[in-house]
Structures are given as structure tokens and as C-alpha cells.
Amino acid sequence: MITIKNLAEIAKMKQAGHIAALVLDIIKKEIKPGMTTGEIDKIAEKTILENKADCSFKGFGGYPAATCISINEEVVHGIPGNRVVKEGDLVGIDVGVYYLGYHADTAITVGVGKISAEKKKLIDVTQESLRKGITMVKPDVHLGDVQAIIQKTIESAGFGVIRDLTGHGIGTQLQEPPSIPNFGKVGTGLILQKGMTIAIEPMVSVGNWHVRVENDGWTVVTADGSPSAHFEHTIAITATGAEILTKL
């Protein structure tokens, strides 16, 4: 069931979102070649706990870490560990924060040091598709309208929309209805209402949209080995549009 949140509930999600945004801001400033993904995860968990919040991801379905850190061909759900971040890598950092009974979920992809023009374009297009999707959000709009503009932005740049993974509703549960694919048709799907809170998260590859799951049971990679990028915001639908909850 899709839940409608009141202003007090959205305010709590905004506090969770602020902590999540802080985590990403700190990591973006500190990430450098030679760090392991495990070290990055420790920075995230320390920041969350210092802000008297909990890690949404840790223990969710048995997941072992505070963040998902995905490098290059890894789309999402990369488990932090001993992998070393290198110059030229794309690193996706996905973090969830649980605070005052509510979750917030956000992600960025950053380039480490000097990256290729193709990877830079991939980051820019993925981020722009999220921005355009959010600008479409307001009451009485079909969810398909949001999905369609995300898809158009990505595919018009020559990139692939990952189809097997979606955004989602969010609130007292990390993942709630509805499911939000990053492709769709205008005028179709759920009609958005004031008080809904959703996580929109385009996942994009340089190649085609096909993916597979690694032997760890979590890490999703592009089937063709091409680089991928991922951006995500948790947003609340207001009377006039969308409020991004995962920002500083």
C-alpha cells in the first residue's frame, strides 16, 4: 500500500535525508586513489552514527555494510571491502539513513581523479535525467510522465537505461510501493498525490541495459562490462511540485 505522509513525517524524513546528504558530501571530498571501498564505508557509518542515526542498509535482507559502493561496470549493490579505488574509476556511493523512525535513500557517482570524456558524459547525463525527472513531479501527474523523461534523457544521449532495477516508495520502510522503473510512457501509471514520498534513481550504462548478479549475491554488473552510473534522491510530493529531502 502506498502511504501518504503528513508534514511532521516528511520533516523527519528531511532530517534523515540531511544526514544522508552529509555522508555523500564528506565522501565526495575524501575519496582518492588508493582508498579501499571498506575504508569509504567506515567513513559513512561513522558519520551516520555520530549524527545519532542508524544505517538503513546494514542488515537489510542480510546486507553487511552501511553503504553500497559500486565501481565502473558495477551498477549497484557493490559490497564494500578490500577493492582499491584507482585513478580514472567511476565510483557509485549509495547510502540509506534511518532516523526518528523514517528512512532516506540517496546516491551519487563520482569520478576519481582524471576520468575519460565518456565517463564524464555518463555522469552528467545520469544526473541530468534525475533532475529532469524530479522537475516533472507534482500532484495529478502520471508516474509514467516522470519515467518517460528520464528514459528520453538517457537514450537520446546514446546510453542504456537499466531495466531490471527500479526506484521505489520510501518512509517507515526502506522500500515501499510503488516500484519506479526508469523507463515508461507518458499518461500511464500511478497518479501522484501530495504527501507521497519516493526515491527516484536512474541507473545508466554506456552499453546496453542488460545486467547480471555476481557470485556474492548482491553486486549487479553490466552484462557487457560497460561503465555505469547511478544517482538518487528521496523526494516528497508537495502541493506545488517536489521537495528534495536528501540535500544539505
C-alpha positions in Angstrom: 0.0 0.0 0.0 1.2 3.5 -0.9 1.5 5.6 2.2 0.7 9.4 2.4 2.9 11.3 4.9 1.9 14.4 6.8 4.1 17.4 7.3 5.6 16.1 10.6 6.5 12.8 9.0 8.1 14.5 6.0 10.1 16.7 8.4 11.6 13.6 10.0 12.5 12.2 6.6 14.1 15.5 5.7 16.3 15.2 8.8 17.3 11.7 7.8 17.9 13.0 4.3 20.2 15.7 5.5 22.4 13.2 7.3 22.5 11.0 4.2 23.5 14.0 2.1 26.2 14.9 4.6 27.6 11.4 4.3 27.9 11.7 0.5 29.3 15.3 0.8 32.1 14.0 3.1 32.9 11.0 0.9 33.0 13.1 -2.2 35.6 15.3 -0.6 37.7 12.5 0.9 37.7 9.8 -1.8 41.0 9.4 -3.6 43.1 6.7 -5.4 44.4 4.1 -3.0 41.5 4.0 -0.7 39.6 0.8 -0.3 35.8 0.6 -0.6 35.8 -0.7 3.0 37.5 2.5 4.2 34.9 4.6 2.4 32.2 2.6 4.1 33.7 3.2 7.5 33.6 7.0 6.9 29.9 6.7 6.1 29.0 4.6 9.1 30.9 6.8 11.5 29.1 9.9 10.1 25.7 8.3 10.4 26.3 7.1 14.0 27.8 10.4 15.1 24.5 12.0 14.0 22.6 9.6 16.2 21.0 7.8 13.3 21.2 4.2 12.0 22.3 2.7 8.8 19.3 1.7 6.7 21.2 -0.8 4.6 23.1 -2.7 7.3 21.2 -5.9 7.9 18.5 -5.2 5.3 17.9 -8.6 3.7 21.2 -9.7 5.2 23.3 -6.9 3.6 26.5 -6.5 5.6 27.5 -2.8 5.2 26.4 0.8 5.7 26.7 1.7 2.0 26.7 0.1 -1.4 29.9 1.1 -3.3 29.9 0.2 -7.0 32.9 0.7 -9.3 32.9 1.1 -13.1 30.9 -1.8 -14.5 29.2 -2.4 -11.1 25.8 -0.8 -11.3 24.6 -1.0 -7.7 24.8 -3.1 -4.5 28.6 -3.4 -4.5 29.7 -4.7 -1.1 32.5 -2.6 0.4 35.7 -4.5 1.2 39.3 -4.7 0.0 38.8 -3.4 -3.5 41.1 -0.4 -4.1 39.8 2.8 -5.8 42.0 3.8 -8.7 42.6 6.9 -10.8 40.0 7.1 -13.6 37.4 4.9 -11.8 33.7 5.7 -11.6 32.5 5.1 -8.0 28.9 5.0 -7.1 28.0 5.5 -3.5 24.5 4.7 -2.3 23.6 5.4 1.3 20.4 5.0 3.4 19.8 6.6 6.8 17.2 5.7 9.4 16.3 8.5 11.8 13.3 9.0 14.1 11.5 6.1 12.5 11.9 7.1 8.9 14.3 6.3 6.1 16.0 8.4 3.4 18.0 7.0 0.5 20.4 8.8 -1.9 23.2 8.1 -4.2 25.9 9.8 -6.3 28.5 8.7 -8.8 31.9 10.4 -8.7 34.9 10.2 -11.0 38.2 9.6 -9.2 41.0 11.9 -10.4 41.1 12.3 -14.2 38.3 10.3 -16.0 37.6 9.7 -19.6 35.3 12.0 -21.6 32.8 9.1 -22.0 32.7 8.6 -18.2 32.2 12.3 -17.6 29.3 12.4 -20.1 27.8 9.3 -18.4 27.9 11.1 -15.0 26.4 14.3 -16.5 23.6 12.5 -18.4 22.6 10.3 -15.4 22.5 13.3 -13.1 20.5 15.4 -15.6 18.0 12.6 -16.1 17.3 12.6 -12.4 17.0 16.4 -12.4 14.5 16.3 -15.2 12.5 13.5 -13.7 12.2 15.5 -10.4 11.0 18.6 -12.3 8.1 16.6 -13.7 6.9 15.6 -10.2 3.7 17.2 -8.9 0.2 16.1 -7.8 -2.0 14.7 -10.5 0.9 13.8 -12.8 1.2 10.2 -14.0 4.3 8.4 -12.8 4.8 7.4 -16.4 5.5 11.0 -17.3 8.4 11.1 -14.9 9.7 7.8 -16.1 9.4 8.8 -19.8 11.5 12.0 -19.4 14.2 10.0 -17.6 14.3 7.4 -20.3 14.4 10.1 -23.1 17.2 12.0 -21.5 19.3 8.8 -21.2 18.6 7.2 -24.5 18.9 10.4 -26.5 22.5 10.6 -25.3 23.1 7.1 -26.6 23.2 5.3 -23.2 21.3 2.4 -21.9 18.5 2.5 -19.2 19.0 -0.3 -16.8 15.6 -2.0 -16.8 15.9 -4.7 -14.2 16.3 -2.2 -11.3 13.9 0.5 -10.1 13.3 3.3 -7.7 10.7 2.9 -5.0 8.5 4.4 -2.4 10.1 5.1 1.0 9.1 6.0 4.5 8.9 3.9 7.6 10.2 1.1 5.4 13.3 1.5 3.2 11.4 0.1 0.2 7.7 0.7 -0.1 5.3 0.7 -3.1 5.3 2.0 -5.8 8.1 0.5 -7.9 9.5 3.2 -10.2 11.3 2.0 -13.4 13.4 4.5 -15.3 11.5 4.0 -18.5 7.8 4.4 -19.3 5.1 6.1 -21.3 3.5 9.5 -20.9 0.0 9.3 -19.5 0.4 5.9 -17.9 0.9 4.6 -14.4 0.2 5.8 -10.9 -1.2 9.3 -10.4 1.0 11.2 -8.0 -0.5 12.7 -4.8 0.6 15.3 -2.3 2.3 13.5 0.7 3.8 10.6 -1.3 7.5 10.1 -0.7 9.5 8.3 -3.3 13.1 7.5 -4.2 13.9 8.2 -7.9 17.2 6.6 -9.0 18.3 6.4 -12.7 20.8 3.7 -13.3 22.6 4.1 -16.7 25.2 2.2 -18.7 27.4 3.2 -21.6 26.3 0.0 -23.3 23.0 -1.9 -23.3 20.6 -2.4 -20.4 21.3 -6.0 -19.6 22.8 -6.8 -16.1 23.8 -9.9 -14.1 24.4 -10.5 -10.4 27.8 -11.5 -9.2 28.5 -14.6 -7.1 28.3 -12.6 -3.8 24.5 -12.5 -4.5 24.4 -8.7 -4.3 26.7 -6.9 -6.8 24.8 -6.0 -10.0 27.1 -5.5 -13.0 26.5 -4.6 -16.7 26.4 -7.8 -18.7 28.6 -6.2 -21.4 31.2 -4.9 -18.9 30.5 -1.2 -19.8 30.7 1.6 -17.2 27.6 2.6 -15.4 26.4 5.5 -13.2 23.7 5.9 -10.5 22.2 9.0 -8.9 19.3 9.0 -6.4 17.2 11.4 -4.4 14.4 10.9 -1.9 11.7 13.4 -2.6 8.3 14.4 -1.2 5.4 15.4 -3.4 4.1 18.8 -2.3 1.1 20.9 -3.4 3.3 22.6 -6.0 5.8 20.1 -7.0 8.7 18.1 -5.5 10.8 18.7 -2.4 14.2 17.0 -2.4 14.7 15.6 1.1 18.3 14.3 0.6 20.2 17.5 0.5 22.3 19.7 2.8 
